[in-house]
Amino acid sequence: MFGSGIVVALYIITSLGQNSKIPADISPFLGIVLGLALVAHMANRWLVPDANAVVLPVAALLNGIGYVVIARWNHVHPYIGEARNQALWTAIGVGAYVFTLLVVRHSRDLERYRYLLLLLAGVLLVLPLGFSPINGARLWVHFGSIRFQPVELSKILLCIFFASYFAENKELLTIPTAQIGNRLYLDPRPLLPIIVAWGAAMAIIGLEDDIGFAALLFVLFIGMLWVATGRVGYLVLGLVLFGIGAFIAAHYFGQVHVRIEAWQNPWQTATNYNNGGYQLRQAWFSMGTGGVGGTGLGLDSFTGLYVPELTSDMIFAAIGTELGLVGATAVVLAFVLLVGAGFRIAQAARSDFSRLMATGLTLILGFQAFFIMAGVVRLLPFTGVTLPFVAYGGSSLVSNYILIALLLRISDEGAKQQREMLAMGAAGGPGERPMVPAG
């Protein structure tokens, strides 16, 4: 509820900055925000009462901040109706969150359907190939006026498959069993099926020119493999593969080449007519006007007019402009809290599968946020992935609510197991004999 209060306060401040008056729809807005927060909270108390108490409030706060920024710039292009759509997708996301908790009562149930989930992930990845590209990438599936990105859900399904496969083959991937001469080496055969599945997914993504998701899937695969085995050699192998893949993509994939060119030299000069860097340049000019404290919510007149895709790709720049370095840092810290809570959930998980799945889900959330924020400030090439919970987009928002629902299911199971172990310890444990004084 405290996070909801912050969101409502930001909404009022934005309206005061824009129109010098309290918004007329403040009562419905307050009711919707508090109502959705109450629904999610009651679902937690009913379905996952022992789950981590940090994840949902922080996610809801990020969602609320994103909505305020989207609503603030909705007047620039009111015919799009982004604020209305985002509010609807938020409600659907909360519904998906509750539905996931109702359906997935035990995380181990997902392990039984790993190949079915892999098949479903493959179908979702292939679907966009039948549709025309948007902004150079085939990410969208259209049904009339409704469009969505299947890749957002497929990343969760692939995470579950990777977790299940690595958990089952953990020893084979860790302990050397293949003998060559007088020495033992790791048997590569258990790794081949998972590499084939991962390689097929990467190939499909390459055909769709989605470099953001390709990078995310690569980090997910190598990160989970390293966590499952603890062998640094896999990390080295991953870096080598990444270097080879990056070189090939930069030279033979047009979308990747444009992104890297804009990253290397985004400034337009007499000798560099780089239109690909326009979006980044305008975002930096805008953030520069914000400084440390920001221009103030509702007071900036530059960003929405000159920065393309402001509420989706560049929403972090919009936050940095009106809330300044302080507001941007607060968003970064919120994601740090989410990632820290996710890894804490993974540590307390009750099985190898749950531990790996929690780790993978956290990697998805953390690296997706890192990729887009680092791209905006030019630490990395700009990928165009959405900022989780903050950026405009229904596919991303709904899938991320499903993601945290799975995390909290694992958290609740781990907390219950820990409580049972503590209770057994307090009761003396099974078969424990009382202490008898010597002599």
One Martini backbone bead per residue (centre of mass of N, CA, C, O) as a GRO file, in nm:
protein
  439
    1MET     BB    1   0.054   0.065  -0.016
    2PHE     BB    2   0.295   0.256  -0.022
    3GLY     BB    3   0.344   0.238  -0.327
    4SER     BB    4   0.064   0.347  -0.408
    5GLY     BB    5   0.106   0.624  -0.278
    6ILE     BB    6   0.340   0.709  -0.462
    7VAL     BB    7   0.189   0.693  -0.730
    8VAL     BB    8  -0.034   0.897  -0.665
    9ALA     BB    9   0.156   1.134  -0.606
   10LEU     BB   10   0.286   1.142  -0.890
   11TYR     BB   11   0.023   1.195  -1.043
   12ILE     BB   12  -0.043   1.467  -0.912
   13ILE     BB   13   0.222   1.615  -0.976
   14THR     BB   14   0.197   1.594  -1.281
   15SER     BB   15  -0.067   1.756  -1.307
   16LEU     BB   16   0.042   2.015  -1.177
   17GLY     BB   17   0.269   2.057  -1.391
   18GLN     BB   18   0.072   2.072  -1.643
   19ASN     BB   19  -0.223   2.217  -1.507
   20SER     BB   20  -0.243   2.324  -1.205
   21LYS     BB   21  -0.408   2.053  -1.118
   22ILE     BB   22  -0.609   1.825  -1.008
   23PRO     BB   23  -0.715   1.546  -1.116
   24ALA     BB   24  -1.032   1.435  -1.208
   25ASP     BB   25  -0.938   1.106  -1.191
   26ILE     BB   26  -0.838   1.036  -0.896
   27SER     BB   27  -1.047   0.838  -0.783
   28PRO     BB   28  -1.030   0.608  -0.991
   29PHE     BB   29  -0.724   0.575  -0.972
   30LEU     BB   30  -0.712   0.502  -0.673
   31GLY     BB   31  -0.900   0.255  -0.692
   32ILE     BB   32  -0.731   0.090  -0.893
   33VAL     BB   33  -0.461   0.078  -0.749
   34LEU     BB   34  -0.568  -0.038  -0.477
   35GLY     BB   35  -0.719  -0.281  -0.597
   36LEU     BB   36  -0.479  -0.430  -0.729
   37ALA     BB   37  -0.309  -0.445  -0.473
   38LEU     BB   38  -0.518  -0.609  -0.308
   39VAL     BB   39  -0.539  -0.855  -0.488
   40ALA     BB   40  -0.239  -0.939  -0.474
   41HIS     BB   41  -0.220  -0.955  -0.163
   42MET     BB   42  -0.444  -1.169  -0.119
   43ALA     BB   43  -0.310  -1.385  -0.291
   44ASN     BB   44  -0.063  -1.412  -0.110
   45ARG     BB   45  -0.211  -1.484   0.158
   46TRP     BB   46  -0.344  -1.745   0.028
   47LEU     BB   47  -0.104  -1.888  -0.167
   48VAL     BB   48   0.180  -1.717  -0.044
   49PRO     BB   49   0.242  -1.647   0.278
   50ASP     BB   50   0.582  -1.714   0.279
   51ALA     BB   51   0.677  -1.514   0.092
   52ASN     BB   52   0.839  -1.276  -0.038
   53ALA     BB   53   0.796  -0.919   0.053
   54VAL     BB   54   0.942  -0.756  -0.199
   55VAL     BB   55   0.868  -0.816  -0.496
   56LEU     BB   56   0.578  -0.703  -0.543
   57PRO     BB   57   0.608  -0.404  -0.448
   58VAL     BB   58   0.836  -0.330  -0.649
   59ALA     BB   59   0.687  -0.403  -0.909
   60ALA     BB   60   0.445  -0.211  -0.861
   61LEU     BB   61   0.610   0.048  -0.851
   62LEU     BB   62   0.728   0.031  -1.137
   63ASN     BB   63   0.456   0.021  -1.278
   64GLY     BB   64   0.356   0.298  -1.171
   65ILE     BB   65   0.580   0.476  -1.285
   66GLY     BB   66   0.533   0.401  -1.579
   67TYR     BB   67   0.240   0.502  -1.596
   68VAL     BB   68   0.289   0.798  -1.532
   69VAL     BB   69   0.473   0.851  -1.778
   70ILE     BB   70   0.272   0.762  -1.995
   71ALA     BB   71   0.043   0.962  -1.912
   72ARG     BB   72   0.212   1.222  -1.944
   73TRP     BB   73   0.267   1.155  -2.276
   74ASN     BB   74  -0.021   1.105  -2.405
   75HIS     BB   75  -0.085   1.403  -2.518
   76VAL     BB   76   0.097   1.393  -2.771
   77HIS     BB   77  -0.061   1.095  -2.848
   78PRO     BB   78  -0.387   1.041  -2.790
   79TYR     BB   79  -0.477   0.829  -3.016
   80ILE     BB   80  -0.333   0.577  -2.887
   81GLY     BB   81  -0.382   0.513  -2.574
   82GLU     BB   82  -0.157   0.415  -2.365
   83ALA     BB   83  -0.275   0.448  -2.081
   84ARG     BB   84  -0.520   0.267  -2.119
   85ASN     BB   85  -0.368   0.013  -2.208
   86GLN     BB   86  -0.181  -0.016  -1.958
   87ALA     BB   87  -0.408  -0.051  -1.754
   88LEU     BB   88  -0.520  -0.308  -1.879
   89TRP     BB   89  -0.253  -0.476  -1.864
   90THR     BB   90  -0.227  -0.464  -1.560
   91ALA     BB   91  -0.484  -0.619  -1.495
   92ILE     BB   92  -0.399  -0.872  -1.654
   93GLY     BB   93  -0.137  -0.922  -1.497
   94VAL     BB   94  -0.270  -0.973  -1.223
   95GLY     BB   95  -0.442  -1.206  -1.325
   96ALA     BB   96  -0.197  -1.383  -1.411
   97TYR     BB   97  -0.074  -1.399  -1.131
   98VAL     BB   98  -0.309  -1.546  -0.992
   99PHE     BB   99  -0.334  -1.783  -1.192
  100THR     BB  100  -0.051  -1.900  -1.149
  101LEU     BB  101  -0.089  -1.962  -0.845
  102LEU     BB  102  -0.330  -2.157  -0.891
  103VAL     BB  103  -0.189  -2.365  -1.089
  104VAL     BB  104   0.098  -2.340  -0.941
  105ARG     BB  105   0.141  -2.524  -0.651
  106HIS     BB  106   0.404  -2.673  -0.777
  107SER     BB  107   0.709  -2.650  -0.919
  108ARG     BB  108   0.755  -2.958  -0.999
  109ASP     BB  109   0.529  -2.976  -1.218
  110LEU     BB  110   0.697  -2.841  -1.450
  111GLU     BB  111   0.912  -3.072  -1.491
  112ARG     BB  112   0.718  -3.280  -1.640
  113TYR     BB  113   0.682  -3.053  -1.901
  114ARG     BB  114   0.945  -2.974  -2.061
  115TYR     BB  115   0.892  -3.063  -2.363
  116LEU     BB  116   0.627  -2.913  -2.395
  117LEU     BB  117   0.748  -2.631  -2.333
  118LEU     BB  118   0.954  -2.638  -2.562
  119LEU     BB  119   0.749  -2.657  -2.791
  120LEU     BB  120   0.597  -2.396  -2.722
  121ALA     BB  121   0.842  -2.210  -2.750
  122GLY     BB  122   0.895  -2.272  -3.049
  123VAL     BB  123   0.625  -2.172  -3.157
  124LEU     BB  124   0.650  -1.880  -3.051
  125LEU     BB  125   0.913  -1.816  -3.211
  126VAL     BB  126   0.792  -1.872  -3.508
  127LEU     BB  127   0.540  -1.693  -3.554
  128PRO     BB  128   0.671  -1.408  -3.657
  129LEU     BB  129   0.769  -1.510  -3.947
  130GLY     BB  130   0.466  -1.454  -4.077
  131PHE     BB  131   0.546  -1.151  -4.034
  132SER     BB  132   0.602  -0.835  -4.053
  133PRO     BB  133   0.825  -0.606  -3.990
  134ILE     BB  134   0.928  -0.395  -3.703
  135ASN     BB  135   1.191  -0.204  -3.699
  136GLY     BB  136   1.357  -0.469  -3.830
  137ALA     BB  137   1.162  -0.676  -3.663
  138ARG     BB  138   1.032  -1.009  -3.580
  139LEU     BB  139   0.797  -0.990  -3.298
  140TRP     BB  140   0.509  -0.989  -3.419
  141VAL     BB  141   0.158  -1.061  -3.361
  142HIS     BB  142  -0.143  -1.056  -3.559
  143PHE     BB  143  -0.498  -0.976  -3.452
  144GLY     BB  144  -0.585  -0.736  -3.592
  145SER     BB  145  -0.555  -0.498  -3.334
  146ILE     BB  146  -0.390  -0.729  -3.211
  147ARG     BB  147  -0.067  -0.738  -3.042
  148PHE     BB  148   0.225  -0.957  -2.990
  149GLN     BB  149   0.502  -1.110  -2.796
  150PRO     BB  150   0.602  -1.436  -2.775
  151VAL     BB  151   0.895  -1.409  -2.653
  152GLU     BB  152   0.816  -1.336  -2.359
  153LEU     BB  153   0.714  -1.631  -2.289
  154SER     BB  154   0.948  -1.815  -2.399
  155LYS     BB  155   1.166  -1.740  -2.184
  156ILE     BB  156   1.026  -1.896  -1.953
  157LEU     BB  157   1.011  -2.177  -2.084
  158LEU     BB  158   1.318  -2.207  -2.128
  159CYS     BB  159   1.397  -2.186  -1.832
  160ILE     BB  160   1.250  -2.443  -1.740
  161PHE     BB  161   1.401  -2.637  -1.924
  162PHE     BB  162   1.688  -2.582  -1.832
  163ALA     BB  163   1.643  -2.652  -1.533
  164SER     BB  164   1.558  -2.947  -1.574
  165TYR     BB  165   1.807  -3.050  -1.733
  166PHE     BB  166   2.032  -2.964  -1.532
  167ALA     BB  167   1.923  -3.115  -1.284
  168GLU     BB  168   1.939  -3.407  -1.411
  169ASN     BB  169   2.258  -3.345  -1.539
  170LYS     BB  170   2.463  -3.242  -1.327
  171GLU     BB  171   2.678  -3.472  -1.295
  172LEU     BB  172   2.750  -3.509  -1.600
  173LEU     BB  173   2.843  -3.192  -1.618
  174THR     BB  174   3.073  -3.221  -1.374
  175ILE     BB  175   3.176  -3.516  -1.399
  176PRO     BB  176   3.431  -3.697  -1.501
  177THR     BB  177   3.390  -3.992  -1.748
  178ALA     BB  178   3.583  -3.956  -1.986
  179GLN     BB  179   3.830  -4.162  -2.133
  180ILE     BB  180   4.172  -4.045  -2.218
  181GLY     BB  181   4.369  -4.259  -2.148
  182ASN     BB  182   4.466  -4.143  -1.817
  183ARG     BB  183   4.217  -3.945  -1.850
  184LEU     BB  184   3.955  -3.736  -1.738
  185TYR     BB  185   3.648  -3.625  -1.893
  186LEU     BB  186   3.402  -3.458  -2.011
  187ASP     BB  187   3.098  -3.549  -2.126
  188PRO     BB  188   2.938  -3.413  -2.414
  189ARG     BB  189   2.659  -3.556  -2.459
  190PRO     BB  190   2.464  -3.410  -2.247
  191LEU     BB  191   2.504  -3.122  -2.405
  192LEU     BB  192   2.381  -3.153  -2.692
  193PRO     BB  193   2.067  -3.115  -2.663
  194ILE     BB  194   2.082  -2.825  -2.539
  195ILE     BB  195   2.239  -2.696  -2.775
  196VAL     BB  196   2.030  -2.749  -2.991
  197ALA     BB  197   1.799  -2.590  -2.863
  198TRP     BB  198   1.953  -2.322  -2.839
  199GLY     BB  199   2.041  -2.294  -3.137
  200ALA     BB  200   1.757  -2.284  -3.258
  201ALA     BB  201   1.666  -2.031  -3.108
  202MET     BB  202   1.893  -1.846  -3.218
  203ALA     BB  203   1.822  -1.878  -3.518
  204ILE     BB  204   1.539  -1.761  -3.507
  205ILE     BB  205   1.623  -1.487  -3.388
  206GLY     BB  206   1.803  -1.414  -3.627
  207LEU     BB  207   1.566  -1.403  -3.836
  208GLU     BB  208   1.421  -1.168  -3.648
  209ASP     BB  209   1.632  -0.951  -3.539
  210ASP     BB  210   1.668  -1.017  -3.210
  211ILE     BB  211   1.919  -0.909  -3.011
  212GLY     BB  212   1.808  -0.891  -2.726
  213PHE     BB  213   1.709  -1.188  -2.689
  214ALA     BB  214   1.970  -1.326  -2.769
  215ALA     BB  215   2.137  -1.216  -2.530
  216LEU     BB  216   1.951  -1.322  -2.307
  217LEU     BB  217   1.967  -1.627  -2.379
  218PHE     BB  218   2.268  -1.656  -2.349
  219VAL     BB  219   2.291  -1.575  -2.050
  220LEU     BB  220   2.096  -1.785  -1.943
  221PHE     BB  221   2.246  -2.040  -2.031
  222ILE     BB  222   2.529  -1.987  -1.906
  223GLY     BB  223   2.439  -1.921  -1.617
  224MET     BB  224   2.294  -2.194  -1.555
  225LEU     BB  225   2.533  -2.380  -1.616
  226TRP     BB  226   2.721  -2.264  -1.397
  227VAL     BB  227   2.536  -2.306  -1.151
  228ALA     BB  228   2.502  -2.618  -1.189
  229THR     BB  229   2.836  -2.681  -1.193
  230GLY     BB  230   3.084  -2.465  -1.126
  231ARG     BB  231   3.230  -2.428  -1.409
  232VAL     BB  232   3.449  -2.213  -1.567
  233GLY     BB  233   3.468  -2.336  -1.853
  234TYR     BB  234   3.183  -2.246  -1.945
  235LEU     BB  235   3.242  -1.944  -1.944
  236VAL     BB  236   3.467  -1.950  -2.151
  237LEU     BB  237   3.299  -2.074  -2.374
  238GLY     BB  238   3.091  -1.844  -2.379
  239LEU     BB  239   3.287  -1.617  -2.463
  240VAL     BB  240   3.372  -1.741  -2.729
  241LEU     BB  241   3.089  -1.764  -2.855
  242PHE     BB  242   3.024  -1.465  -2.832
  243GLY     BB  243   3.248  -1.358  -3.012
  244ILE     BB  244   3.165  -1.510  -3.268
  245GLY     BB  245   2.868  -1.414  -3.280
  246ALA     BB  246   2.925  -1.108  -3.287
  247PHE     BB  247   3.087  -1.104  -3.548
  248ILE     BB  248   2.874  -1.225  -3.736
  249ALA     BB  249   2.639  -1.028  -3.674
  250ALA     BB  250   2.790  -0.756  -3.748
  251HIS     BB  251   2.837  -0.859  -4.067
  252TYR     BB  252   2.536  -1.024  -4.143
  253PHE     BB  253   2.344  -0.831  -3.969
  254GLY     BB  254   2.183  -0.544  -4.018
  255GLN     BB  255   2.066  -0.468  -3.736
  256VAL     BB  256   2.332  -0.502  -3.582
  257HIS     BB  257   2.504  -0.304  -3.744
  258VAL     BB  258   2.339  -0.051  -3.675
  259ARG     BB  259   2.372  -0.062  -3.367
  260ILE     BB  260   2.683  -0.053  -3.356
  261GLU     BB  261   2.722   0.208  -3.514
  262ALA     BB  262   2.561   0.384  -3.311
  263TRP     BB  263   2.750   0.318  -3.069
  264GLN     BB  264   3.027   0.415  -3.182
  265ASN     BB  265   2.874   0.666  -3.372
  266PRO     BB  266   2.611   0.883  -3.294
  267TRP     BB  267   2.729   1.132  -3.429
  268GLN     BB  268   2.639   1.395  -3.636
  269THR     BB  269   2.822   1.475  -3.925
  270ALA     BB  270   2.978   1.552  -4.219
  271THR     BB  271   3.097   1.230  -4.214
  272ASN     BB  272   2.829   1.135  -4.028
  273TYR     BB  273   2.525   0.984  -4.140
  274ASN     BB  274   2.364   0.891  -3.847
  275ASN     BB  275   2.040   0.794  -3.802
  276GLY     BB  276   2.065   0.568  -3.574
  277GLY     BB  277   2.153   0.799  -3.344
  278TYR     BB  278   1.909   0.987  -3.286
  279GLN     BB  279   1.766   0.866  -3.039
  280LEU     BB  280   2.010   0.887  -2.847
  281ARG     BB  281   2.074   1.186  -2.867
  282GLN     BB  282   1.799   1.294  -2.766
  283ALA     BB  283   1.811   1.151  -2.491
  284TRP     BB  284   2.066   1.294  -2.384
  285PHE     BB  285   1.966   1.582  -2.400
  286SER     BB  286   1.730   1.534  -2.208
  287MET     BB  287   1.891   1.429  -1.959
  288GLY     BB  288   2.069   1.686  -1.936
  289THR     BB  289   1.829   1.873  -1.840
  290GLY     BB  290   1.780   1.720  -1.564
  291GLY     BB  291   2.007   1.615  -1.408
  292VAL     BB  292   1.976   1.552  -1.077
  293GLY     BB  293   1.656   1.653  -1.013
  294GLY     BB  294   1.517   1.757  -1.251
  295THR     BB  295   1.244   1.925  -1.403
  296GLY     BB  296   0.986   1.782  -1.345
  297LEU     BB  297   0.679   1.679  -1.332
  298GLY     BB  298   0.534   1.811  -1.628
  299LEU     BB  299   0.788   2.028  -1.733
  300ASP     BB  300   0.867   1.895  -1.992
  301SER     BB  301   0.907   1.988  -2.363
  302PHE     BB  302   1.112   1.788  -2.528
  303THR     BB  303   1.100   1.474  -2.522
  304GLY     BB  304   0.817   1.401  -2.665
  305LEU     BB  305   0.901   1.547  -2.947
  306TYR     BB  306   1.218   1.404  -3.006
  307VAL     BB  307   1.172   1.111  -2.882
  308PRO     BB  308   1.162   0.809  -2.983
  309GLU     BB  309   0.998   0.577  -2.817
  310LEU     BB  310   0.958   0.679  -2.516
  311THR     BB  311   0.757   0.458  -2.360
  312SER     BB  312   0.952   0.220  -2.437
  313ASP     BB  313   1.264   0.233  -2.509
  314MET     BB  314   1.286   0.550  -2.350
  315ILE     BB  315   1.183   0.564  -2.045
  316PHE     BB  316   1.449   0.615  -1.892
  317ALA     BB  317   1.486   0.900  -2.010
  318ALA     BB  318   1.226   1.023  -1.897
  319ILE     BB  319   1.305   0.983  -1.602
  320GLY     BB  320   1.584   1.138  -1.617
  321THR     BB  321   1.452   1.413  -1.680
  322GLU     BB  322   1.218   1.462  -1.448
  323LEU     BB  323   1.397   1.299  -1.205
  324GLY     BB  324   1.673   1.242  -1.270
  325LEU     BB  325   1.928   1.091  -1.111
  326VAL     BB  326   1.753   1.012  -0.871
  327GLY     BB  327   1.529   0.854  -1.025
  328ALA     BB  328   1.713   0.659  -1.181
  329THR     BB  329   1.843   0.535  -0.926
  330ALA     BB  330   1.583   0.424  -0.804
  331VAL     BB  331   1.529   0.222  -1.032
  332VAL     BB  332   1.789   0.064  -1.006
  333LEU     BB  333   1.746  -0.019  -0.705
  334ALA     BB  334   1.488  -0.179  -0.757
  335PHE     BB  335   1.631  -0.397  -0.930
  336VAL     BB  336   1.831  -0.483  -0.716
  337LEU     BB  337   1.617  -0.588  -0.520
  338LEU     BB  338   1.495  -0.800  -0.708
  339VAL     BB  339   1.754  -0.963  -0.757
  340GLY     BB  340   1.822  -1.021  -0.461
  341ALA     BB  341   1.556  -1.170  -0.400
  342GLY     BB  342   1.589  -1.391  -0.616
  343PHE     BB  343   1.856  -1.515  -0.503
  344ARG     BB  344   1.740  -1.578  -0.226
  345ILE     BB  345   1.530  -1.776  -0.327
  346ALA     BB  346   1.732  -1.974  -0.457
  347GLN     BB  347   1.886  -2.051  -0.193
  348ALA     BB  348   1.595  -2.158  -0.050
  349ALA     BB  349   1.541  -2.382  -0.219
  350ARG     BB  350   1.426  -2.731  -0.230
  351SER     BB  351   1.559  -2.764  -0.524
  352ASP     BB  352   1.736  -2.773  -0.809
  353PHE     BB  353   1.513  -2.680  -0.995
  354SER     BB  354   1.417  -2.432  -0.832
  355ARG     BB  355   1.691  -2.293  -0.819
  356LEU     BB  356   1.733  -2.263  -1.126
  357MET     BB  357   1.471  -2.117  -1.192
  358ALA     BB  358   1.516  -1.870  -1.011
  359THR     BB  359   1.778  -1.786  -1.143
  360GLY     BB  360   1.669  -1.748  -1.433
  361LEU     BB  361   1.446  -1.540  -1.372
  362THR     BB  362   1.644  -1.331  -1.256
  363LEU     BB  363   1.819  -1.298  -1.508
  364ILE     BB  364   1.600  -1.190  -1.689
  365LEU     BB  365   1.531  -0.938  -1.524
  366GLY     BB  366   1.816  -0.812  -1.487
  367PHE     BB  367   1.930  -0.812  -1.787
  368GLN     BB  368   1.704  -0.659  -1.921
  369ALA     BB  369   1.745  -0.400  -1.760
  370PHE     BB  370   2.046  -0.362  -1.826
  371PHE     BB  371   2.039  -0.347  -2.136
  372ILE     BB  372   1.854  -0.091  -2.162
  373MET     BB  373   2.005   0.107  -1.972
  374ALA     BB  374   2.286   0.075  -2.109
  375GLY     BB  375   2.187   0.167  -2.391
  376VAL     BB  376   2.098   0.459  -2.321
  377VAL     BB  377   2.409   0.525  -2.192
  378ARG     BB  378   2.631   0.357  -2.372
  379LEU     BB  379   2.752   0.077  -2.261
  380LEU     BB  380   2.570  -0.047  -2.484
  381PRO     BB  381   2.409  -0.163  -2.723
  382PHE     BB  382   2.112  -0.102  -2.855
  383THR     BB  383   1.821  -0.328  -2.826
  384GLY     BB  384   1.499  -0.269  -2.739
  385VAL     BB  385   1.419  -0.365  -2.485
  386THR     BB  386   1.226  -0.389  -2.215
  387LEU     BB  387   1.136  -0.239  -1.921
  388PRO     BB  388   1.047  -0.388  -1.656
  389PHE     BB  389   0.718  -0.265  -1.571
  390VAL     BB  390   0.762   0.024  -1.724
  391ALA     BB  391   0.715  -0.019  -2.006
  392TYR     BB  392   0.548  -0.021  -2.287
  393GLY     BB  393   0.362  -0.329  -2.278
  394GLY     BB  394   0.182  -0.620  -2.256
  395SER     BB  395   0.365  -0.867  -2.291
  396SER     BB  396   0.575  -0.792  -2.077
  397LEU     BB  397   0.392  -0.746  -1.833
  398VAL     BB  398   0.257  -1.023  -1.812
  399SER     BB  399   0.516  -1.202  -1.806
  400ASN     BB  400   0.634  -1.067  -1.544
  401TYR     BB  401   0.403  -1.156  -1.357
  402ILE     BB  402   0.453  -1.456  -1.400
  403LEU     BB  403   0.743  -1.461  -1.301
  404ILE     BB  404   0.689  -1.366  -1.001
  405ALA     BB  405   0.498  -1.596  -0.934
  406LEU     BB  406   0.710  -1.821  -0.954
  407LEU     BB  407   0.902  -1.707  -0.745
  408LEU     BB  408   0.694  -1.711  -0.504
  409ARG     BB  409   0.646  -2.013  -0.506
  410ILE     BB  410   0.938  -2.088  -0.434
  411SER     BB  411   0.953  -1.921  -0.174
  412ASP     BB  412   0.726  -2.064  -0.016
  413GLU     BB  413   0.852  -2.346  -0.018
  414GLY     BB  414   1.118  -2.273   0.125
  415ALA     BB  415   0.990  -2.159   0.387
  416LYS     BB  416   0.837  -2.415   0.471
  417GLN     BB  417   1.081  -2.602   0.492
  418GLN     BB  418   1.235  -2.437   0.703
  419ARG     BB  419   1.014  -2.451   0.922
  420GLU     BB  420   1.010  -2.760   0.946
  421MET     BB  421   1.310  -2.792   1.030
  422LEU     BB  422   1.289  -2.620   1.286
  423ALA     BB  423   1.069  -2.793   1.423
  424MET     BB  424   1.235  -3.055   1.433
  425GLY     BB  425   1.470  -2.938   1.599
  426ALA     BB  426   1.297  -2.853   1.849
  427ALA     BB  427   1.188  -3.167   1.881
  428GLY     BB  428   1.477  -3.342   1.811
  429GLY     BB  429   1.407  -3.520   1.598
  430PRO     BB  430   1.455  -3.804   1.436
  431GLY     BB  431   1.611  -4.023   1.654
  432GLU     BB  432   1.690  -3.851   1.889
  433ARG     BB  433   1.901  -3.844   2.162
  434PRO     BB  434   1.951  -3.792   2.472
  435MET     BB  435   2.145  -3.646   2.692
  436VAL     BB  436   2.427  -3.798   2.875
  437PRO     BB  437   2.601  -3.793   3.138
  438ALA     BB  438   2.904  -3.838   3.236
  439GLY     BB  439   2.941  -4.110   3.468
   0.00000   0.00000   0.00000
